[in-house]
Amino acid sequence: MLTNLAAHPWVKKLTPSPFTLILLALIVYFWFRPPAWVSEEHRPVANFSVTTTDNRVISLADLRGKVVIVSFWATWCPYCRHEMPAIQSFYRDWHNKGVEILALSIEDDPALVAQFMHQEAYSFPAAIADASTQHIFGKIDKVPVSYIIDKKGVIRHKIDGQVYYGRLEDLITPLLRE
């Protein structure tokens, strides 16, 4: 029965070519782990304050002595939404080791961001990144983009693209030892 089915011309049309299989594999790979470019930066960052979705005021100066990940994102961004569970896992595992995360949305609606954080049960601090906060880091023209700030308040790494747990671990572990 199977040999008769395989002999039909329409079955051969449904069989993907090796090129199609490779292309599908690349699409799947880049969807679940899209490329992110890490650049080394060694520039101090000015102090800023944000009001989180749960109405706490957090300033960068208050976080001195910790390694801080500042992640610019938006609720409408699929890569941002895809990286958030990894950020939550990292926050859960590393917060007590001296790592803080600030998720700064580039959106204008704090209620939308608060609803998203509550709905997804994310516990790391989130706030709106106003124009002056964005200006401190440079031009934020795409999301996600993250900055890793060392214990002294110096931006050490910029990650253009989606972050994932292993990359954060590799970048932050040496900074915690300093």
ABEGO torsion letter per residue (X at the ends): XAAAAAABAAAAAABBBAAAAAAAAAAAAAAABBBBBBBBBBBBBBBBBBBBAAGBBBBAAAABGBBBBBBBBBAABAAAAAAAAAAAAAAAAAAAAGBBBBBBBABABAAAAAAAAAAAGBABBBBBBBAAAAAAAEBBABOBBBBBBBAAGBBABBBBEBBBAAAAAAAAAAAAAX
